Amino acid sequence: MIAREIVNGVSAIVAIDWDRRFFDELIPLPKGTTYNSYIVRGSEKIALIDTMYPARTDEYIASLKSLKLPRIDYVIANHGEQDHSGSIPAVLALYPEARVVTNKVCRQLITHALDVPADSFLIVGEGDTISLGDRTLRFLITPWVHWPDTMITHLVEDNLLFTCDLFGAHFASTDLFAIDKGRVLEAARSYYAEIMMPFRPYVAKYMDMIDKIAPRMICPSHGPIHNRPAVILDPYRQWVSDVPQPEVVIPHVSMYNNTSSMVLYLVDRLIERGLKVTPYNVLEGNIGDVASALVTASTLVVAASTVLGGAHPASAGALTLINALKPKVRFAATIGSFGWASAIEKNVTSALSNLKVEYLAPVIVNGRPGPDQFKELHRLADDIYERNKQFAPEPVAAD
């Protein structure tokens, strides 16, 4: 764990976690992650922006010691979760004169979780500034991206934004900057889906504020630094938009291939109609992939076998997550099969109570699907297509 310079006088200390596979014992991390902390040297004072995940504290403190800093005057806490705040007690032990700069909500969260003396805090509000001499830190209070305590720090003279979780990505890489655009955006989309999507209206509001700042760089606390901000800002504008794309996501599980045969038939019919379709086996796939696909999708089709009269438990688990993430889908439908009785349609509509969607007519089959059921699936494909016409891109005029 070493300090690497971003611009003159501003460095990042990045802990690369190659092997971590789950975050909060919930979010899959197929590509690992990083934890980023930043040092800003002014002509008079030095600030540390966000600290480190507790498991990496010893390495982090060793890295700080190796820099032989004369002091740290301020420790900026943009967010109270311990992957960013967890090393504050160790930093204060090394630099006891440092003040912890944060907002009042974050202070409360930190003091509940960590042993940080109450008199160590310096509380800031929207637009407040701290001078480091020839550099100024300005604080932008941005609650609900993704906790009530979150804020952004703006290094005014260099026009750098330290956004903590916002614009982050769980992506372990030695690249300090977002060089591999494709892989970074794939990871950033998953990160947005699993962490920021439930708070989409708040993120959209803060995007307007960030556009006015027009930052030179965006420095998150997970993943690479965006030295070309448009690379992350342009996709985010689409992700937070109220308008979905003509895309269909089908999380499915099948016990005796009856439901899976329905899924395959429906997928083909939707492809014939020019729609993008993404089916996911919820038993074998990464549920994070379902979340990522739902970032822009207009339509959700839940395909489930029946267990004891209700939706298969694997489907129920996926629905719980989808409901919590609140994607902007406009339409939903249920397809599936049963042996002696089924309430899967009722299960699905009940489980998706957070979603403001139009439910299309379900296709629920007793046993294996036959010609009549395939006709119903054909009708469902037509219904989905008709409703998605409004989201189709305008045709490009010929020269």
N, C-alpha and C positions, 0 to 999 in steps of 0.2 A: 504494500500500500504506500504509494509515493504521491507527492504533490506535483502536479503538472500545470504549467502556465497556460491560461486562456488568453489573456491580454496582459500587458505590462502591469504588474502589481496585483493581479487577480489570478488565483490558482485554484485548482480542484484537487481534492483528495478523494480518490475513488476506490472503494472496496469492491472487487469483482467476486461475486458469489456464483461460481460455475456450477455448483452441485445442488443448490437448493431447488426443490421440485414443487413445493407448495408454499403459498403465502397466506398467513392467517389460517393455516390448515384448511384452506378452501380454494384458493385461486391456483390453478396449475401453472407451473413455471417451466415449461419445456425447454426454454433457453436460458434458465438461471436469471440472475438480476444483478444490478449494481446498487450501491448506496453512495450517494455523492454529497460531499461537504465542501464548502468553499471558503477561501481566505481572501479578504480584501484589505490591502495595505494602503492607508492614506498617509499623507505627509505628517500627520500628528497622531492618528490612532489606527488600531487594527481591529477588524471585525471578522468573526467566524459565522458563516451562514449555514445553519443546520449542522447537526453533529452526525452520529453514527448508530447503526444497529447494535444493540448491547453485546451480541456475540462477537463483534469485531472491535470492541472498545480497546483492548490491550494493544492491538496493532495500530489502531487509530492514534492513541496517545503516544506510542513510539514514533509514529510518523510526525506528529506535531513537535515532539521533542527534537527530532532530527533537523527541523527547520530553524531551531535556535531563535525563535521569535522573542524579542525583548519583553513582550507582554501580549495579552489579548484583552482589549478593552470591552468588547461587546460580543455576546453570543446571541445571534439572531435565531429565534425559534419560530419558523413559519408555520409549524404544525406540531401538535403534541404527541402524535403517534410515535412509539418508541424506536421505530426504524430510523427516525430523524432526530428524536430528542434523547434517546436512551443513553448517550454518553455525556450528557450535560453534567451530571455529578462529578465524573472523572475530570472533565475539563475545568470545572470550578476548583477541584482539588489542586490541579496544576497551576491554574491562574486564578487565585482567590479574589483578586480585585475586579474580575470581569463582572459585568452586569448582563443578565439574561433579558434580552429585548423581545417582547412579544405583546400580543393583545390580551385583554382581560379574560377572555374565554379560554385561550390557550394556557394562560397562567394557571387557571383552575384545574385544567386537565393534567398539566405537568405536575402540579403539587399533589394531586391524588395518586399519581403513578410513580413518582420519583422523589428521592430525598434531596430537594432543592430548597434552601432557606428562603423564606418569604421576602426578606430584605435584599435578595439578590436580583429581584425583578425590576425592570424599567418598562412601564406599560405605555404602549403607543396606540394611536387611533388612526383613522383614515387620513392619509395625506401628511402625517407627521414625518419629520425628517431628523436625521442625526448626522452631524458633520464629523468626518474623519480628517479634516484639514482641507486637502485639495479634492476630496471626494465626498459625495453626499448620498446617504441611503434614505430613500423615501418608501413609506410603507402603505400598501394598498390592502385594505381589509376585504377579503373575498370569502365570506362564509359559505359553507356547503359545497366546496370543491376539495374534498368530499366529506369533511367534518365541519361542525359549526365554528371551529377555531381557525380555519385556514386563512393565510394571508400571503401576499407576494411582496418581495423586496426588490425595489428598483434602484440600481446603481446609476444615478442620474447622468453624470458626466460621460460615462462609457456607454450608457444606454443599454445596460444588460438587465434582464429580468430573471430573478431567481424565484421560480414558480413552485418549488417543492413537488408535490404529486401531480399538479396540472402539467400536461404535455409530457408526462413520464412514459417509460417503457420498461417492462421487465425483459432485459436483453443483456446478457453477459457478453462483453466484448472489450478488447484492448483499445478500440477506437475511442478517443476522447470526444470526437465530433461525429455527427451523424453522416458518415461517408457512404455507408451501404444503405441507400435510400429504401430499397425494396424490403429488406429484412427489418429495418428500423420501423417502417410504417406498418408492417404486419404486426410487430410486437406492440407498437403504440396503439393500434386499433383494438387489439385484445385488451390492453390495459384500460383504454377508454371504456370499452364495453363492460368490463367487470368492476370498474371502480367509479368512473365518472358518469356513465349513462343514466343511473337513477337520478342524477342531479343536472340533467341536460338543460333545463331552463336557466339555472344559475350559471352554468358554463357559458351558455349563449350570451348572457348579459355581460359577463366579464370579457368575452371575446371582443365586444364593441370597445371596451376600455383599452384593451391591449392593442387593437388596431389603431387607436388614436396615438398611442405611445410609439408605434412602429419600431419595436426593439431591434437593436443590432444583433443580439443573440438571446436565445432562451436557454436558461440553465436549470433543468429539472433536477430532482434528487434521486431519480431512478433513470437509468439509460443514458444515452449519449447527449451531448450538448448540441443544440441546433444553431449552428453558425450561419445557416441559411433559413431564417424563421419561416419563410413561405412554405418550406417542405412540410412542416407540421401544421401551420396555421390554415393552409388551404384545405387539407382533408378535414380538419376539425370543423371548419365552417359547414361542410356537407354533413358531418356527423351530428352536429347540434341543430341543424335545420329541421323545421317541422315537416318538410316534404321528403317522403321516402322514395326509394327507387323501386322499379317494377321487379322485385325479387321475392322469391318464395323460399322459406326455410321449413324443412320437414324433419323434426326430431322424431325418431321412430324406434319401436321395439316390437319384436314379433316372436312368438313362442313356437308356432308350428308352420311358419311361412305364409299363413293366410294374410296377415296384415302386411307383410313385406311384399307379397305379390300385388297388393293394392297400391303400395307406395311406388313400386316400379312402374306400374301402369300409369299412375297419375303423373309421375315425373316425365314420362315420355310424352304424354298429352300436353303438358305445360311447355316442354321443349319445342314441340311442334308449333306452339303459339308464340314462340319467340321470347319466352320468359326465362330469366335466370333462376335456376332451381338448385338448392343445396340441401340434400338429405343427410341426416346424421343418425347413425346407430348410437343411441344413448348408452348402450351397454359397452360398446367397444371404443367409442370416440372420446375426444377431449371436450367436456362440456363448455370449456372456454371457447372452442371453435364455434359452437352454437351461438354463444353470446356475441362473438365477433361478427358472425353473419347477420345477426339481428340488428346491428348498428344502423344499417341503411334499408333493411327489408320492409316491404309493405304488407307482407302476408305470412302468417304462421299457420301451418297445417300440422296438427298433432296426430300422430298415428300410433295407436297403442293396442296391444292385446289386453284381454280382461283377466284379472286375477281376483277371485272371490267377489265378483260383481262389480269391481271398480277398476280403474286404470292400473296397469302394471306399475309396481312400485318404482321402477326405474324412470318411467314417464312422470310419475308423481314428483319425484325428486327434481327432474329437469324443469317441470312446470313451476315448482316453488322458486327456483332460481330465476327463471324467466320473468315471473311476476315481480320479484324483488328488483330486477334490473330495469323494468319499465321501458322496454323498447318502444319505438314510435310506430309500430305496426298498426295498420288500419283495419285489416281483415283477418279473421281466424276461422278455422274449420277443424272438425274432428273426423277422423276415419279410423276404423278398427274392426276387430272381430271378437266374438264371444262364443261360449259353449252353451250355457243354459240361461244366462241373464247378464245384462250389462247396464251400468250407469256411467260409462266412461264420458259421454257427452256432458252430463251433469257435473262430473268430476272436473272436466277441463274448464268449463265456464266458471265454476266456483273457484278453481285454483288460480285463474287469471283475473282476479277481481280488480287489480290495479290497471289493467289495460282497457282503454276506451276504444273498443273495436266493434265492427259489424261482424256478427257470426253468420257464416254461410251454412247452408243446409248440410248436415252431417251425412256420412255414409258408414253405417254400422251394420256389419254382416254377421249372421248366425252361421258359424262354420266357415266354409271356404267361399270365396266370391265366385259368382257365376255371371252369365251374360247380363242379367238385370242390374247387378251391382256395378259391373264395368260401365254400363250406360250411365249410372248415377255418377260415377267418377268422371266420365266424359263431360257430363253436365257441370260438375264441380269445376273442372278445368276451364270450361266456357265462362262460368261465373267469375272465376279468379281473373281470367284474361280481360273480361269486360270492365271489371272494376279497376284494373291496372292500366287501362288505356290513358287515364288522366296523368299518369306518371311517366309515360313514354317520352323520350326526348323528341324534340321537334326535328323533322327531317331536314337534312342539309340541302339547300337549294343548289341546283346544278349551275355551273358557270355558263 
